Amino acid sequence: MSRTDTAPGLAARSAPYRAVIASRVSSQRSHRTSFRVDLLSSLLVGLVELAEVAVLYLQVERIGGLDLAAALLVFAIADVGFSVADMVVGHCDNIPTYVRAGTLDVFYLRPQPLLLQLMTSDLQLRRIARAAVGVVALVVALGLTDPPFTVRTVALLVVALVSATLCFAAMFVWAGGVQFFLIDGAETTNAFVYGGRYAATQPATVWGRPLLVVFGFFFPMAFTAYLPVVTLLDLDGGQQLGLPGWIGWTAPLAALWAWALAAVSWRLGVRHYQGGGG
Amino acid sequence: MRGSGRTYWRLLVAGFRRQSTYRLAALGGLVANATFGFLKVAILFAAVRAAGGELEGYDVGAISAYIWVSQAMLGSVNLNGRTDLAERIRTGDVAVDFLRPVDVQGAFVATEVGRSLFAFLPRGLPTLAIGVLVVGVPLPDHAWALPLGLVSLLLAVTISATTVYLLATSGFWIVETRGLQILYMVLSGFLAGLFIPIWFFPEWLAVLASATPFPAMLMYPTDVLSGRVDGSGALMHVLVQVGWLLATVAAGQWLTRAGRRRLEVQGG
């Protein structure tokens, strides 16, 4: 296919996805009461997760070199990233259900990539409410930690938020690929996807070596929020881990690594799938 | 007509055996429980050390016991609110359950408790063993913390079953209970003291948590088993649990009877 074909083709090729997403949006808005309860629940999920962090830091001055304000900033970046990723690819969690029910075969029949179909199959608007908690926390945390309002600060925040979202999205896709093999054992991947979310809100300095290997580097959760905040606020967490002060800027590399893992896992999983028969 | 005690015992055993077929799921649960356990150890140990070695009555040993006992209980208490019964009420299949010569609530609770007890074998005990071997968990100071703790544990899994039963029966009045179920999932873990002991909460939040049955499902048995509370404190925890059990059973009986009158089965 030559380059000239793809440019005008993009709008046409994305048309089915746009149509599907528009129909999801209108279908969710049509059941208003149910949608409101969903929004409220999602808001509460965000608040409870915030409380889990805040309660601990209200008890003691600092944990692992973070005070309440800095911990709030770490939480906020991780939470915004996770909420957005969850909204877009979170329903990869449903793969075992689809596989068991045999409904996954339908996706294979359509002439569109499987992952794109899954992404648009169940876009949950209510998850916006959860991201809202993260955004408010981010604004408050920035007010409390008061980093200098410079190009560097803004750039680092943007890099961190985009990388965090990409990292968490990669985790969901990685887990999705593994679930083709595990089916009943899907909870195994929860340990790393949701465990990873929990880990991302912690200062990596409190981890022992095994946790550092798993959540610091293999699944680069420390790079989603903690290390960018260390660089942003000029804390000594990086040095304690033997990392340079500018380590937070390398978050995009971590996202790249996470997506490499996700791509391998997804390809193997999709090829492994044998169909529901029938 | 009600079934005899033997019937419910058989249902309990059936629940136990049903769960035993999901071996891979149990392994997955174990991996998740242990991973979260290690993350909790990292952050909570650091918090206790930052507080100078003791935080709200917890030293490093007590917090380790709290973490591993609560992680071990996770597979056995239903903190997500998902039940087959909710689906049976939504579809109207529950009408069949009402025809059976057993109490609907009794049968549900017996089956759930059976499943919960089984979950201790492949999930609970190995999780605790990982904690004991890798991190270290001190034994409670008093020998009788163990028998009392086991009573508290049994009460906790039963209260969890009688409480999710209440959630499921709300389906007699509202058709779509998924929103409530998510609400339950969000609040139960937090108020049960899953990520942070409720004793770390600010006063008002701790009071609020104590006004719900959730601490009786996780926090109290963890306190009793780990020996953080002893003597009258431990007895008090168990008594409060008995209170919640009676209250949730009574509410469940009442909701079942009221719901049965509301039940509308769409035939055709």
HADDOCK unambig.tbl for C-alpha pairs under 7 A between the chains (distance, minus, plus):
assign (segid A and resid 37 and name CA) (segid B and resid 179 and name CA) 5.71 0.50 0.50
assign (segid A and resid 38 and name CA) (segid B and resid 179 and name CA) 5.56 0.50 0.50
assign (segid A and resid 41 and name CA) (segid B and resid 179 and name CA) 6.87 0.50 0.50
assign (segid A and resid 41 and name CA) (segid B and resid 182 and name CA) 6.42 0.50 0.50
assign (segid A and resid 41 and name CA) (segid B and resid 183 and name CA) 5.38 0.50 0.50
assign (segid A and resid 45 and name CA) (segid B and resid 186 and name CA) 5.75 0.50 0.50
assign (segid A and resid 52 and name CA) (segid B and resid 195 and name CA) 6.85 0.50 0.50
assign (segid A and resid 52 and name CA) (segid B and resid 196 and name CA) 6.90 0.50 0.50
assign (segid A and resid 55 and name CA) (segid B and resid 201 and name CA) 6.12 0.50 0.50
assign (segid A and resid 60 and name CA) (segid B and resid 47 and name CA) 6.80 0.50 0.50
assign (segid A and resid 60 and name CA) (segid B and resid 50 and name CA) 6.60 0.50 0.50
assign (segid A and resid 60 and name CA) (segid B and resid 51 and name CA) 5.74 0.50 0.50
assign (segid A and resid 62 and name CA) (segid B and resid 50 and name CA) 6.73 0.50 0.50
assign (segid A and resid 63 and name CA) (segid B and resid 46 and name CA) 6.10 0.50 0.50
assign (segid A and resid 63 and name CA) (segid B and resid 47 and name CA) 5.68 0.50 0.50
assign (segid A and resid 63 and name CA) (segid B and resid 50 and name CA) 6.27 0.50 0.50
assign (segid A and resid 64 and name CA) (segid B and resid 46 and name CA) 6.76 0.50 0.50
assign (segid A and resid 184 and name CA) (segid B and resid 24 and name CA) 5.98 0.50 0.50
assign (segid A and resid 184 and name CA) (segid B and resid 25 and name CA) 5.10 0.50 0.50
assign (segid A and resid 185 and name CA) (segid B and resid 24 and name CA) 4.99 0.50 0.50
assign (segid A and resid 185 and name CA) (segid B and resid 25 and name CA) 4.27 0.50 0.50
assign (segid A and resid 185 and name CA) (segid B and resid 27 and name CA) 6.92 0.50 0.50
assign (segid A and resid 185 and name CA) (segid B and resid 28 and name CA) 4.85 0.50 0.50
assign (segid A and resid 186 and name CA) (segid B and resid 28 and name CA) 6.55 0.50 0.50
assign (segid A and resid 187 and name CA) (segid B and resid 25 and name CA) 6.82 0.50 0.50
assign (segid A and resid 187 and name CA) (segid B and resid 28 and name CA) 4.80 0.50 0.50
assign (segid A and resid 187 and name CA) (segid B and resid 29 and name CA) 5.64 0.50 0.50
assign (segid A and resid 187 and name CA) (segid B and resid 32 and name CA) 6.57 0.50 0.50
assign (segid A and resid 188 and name CA) (segid B and resid 28 and name CA) 3.98 0.50 0.50
assign (segid A and resid 188 and name CA) (segid B and resid 29 and name CA) 6.37 0.50 0.50
assign (segid A and resid 188 and name CA) (segid B and resid 31 and name CA) 5.75 0.50 0.50
assign (segid A and resid 188 and name CA) (segid B and resid 32 and name CA) 5.74 0.50 0.50
assign (segid A and resid 190 and name CA) (segid B and resid 32 and name CA) 6.41 0.50 0.50
assign (segid A and resid 191 and name CA) (segid B and resid 31 and name CA) 6.57 0.50 0.50
assign (segid A and resid 191 and name CA) (segid B and resid 32 and name CA) 4.10 0.50 0.50
assign (segid A and resid 191 and name CA) (segid B and resid 35 and name CA) 6.00 0.50 0.50
assign (segid A and resid 191 and name CA) (segid B and resid 36 and name CA) 6.84 0.50 0.50
assign (segid A and resid 195 and name CA) (segid B and resid 36 and name CA) 5.99 0.50 0.50
assign (segid A and resid 199 and name CA) (segid B and resid 39 and name CA) 6.67 0.50 0.50
assign (segid A and resid 202 and name CA) (segid B and resid 43 and name CA) 6.97 0.50 0.50
assign (segid A and resid 206 and name CA) (segid B and resid 42 and name CA) 5.50 0.50 0.50
assign (segid A and resid 206 and name CA) (segid B and resid 43 and name CA) 6.25 0.50 0.50
assign (segid A and resid 206 and name CA) (segid B and resid 46 and name CA) 6.24 0.50 0.50
assign (segid A and resid 207 and name CA) (segid B and resid 42 and name CA) 5.50 0.50 0.50
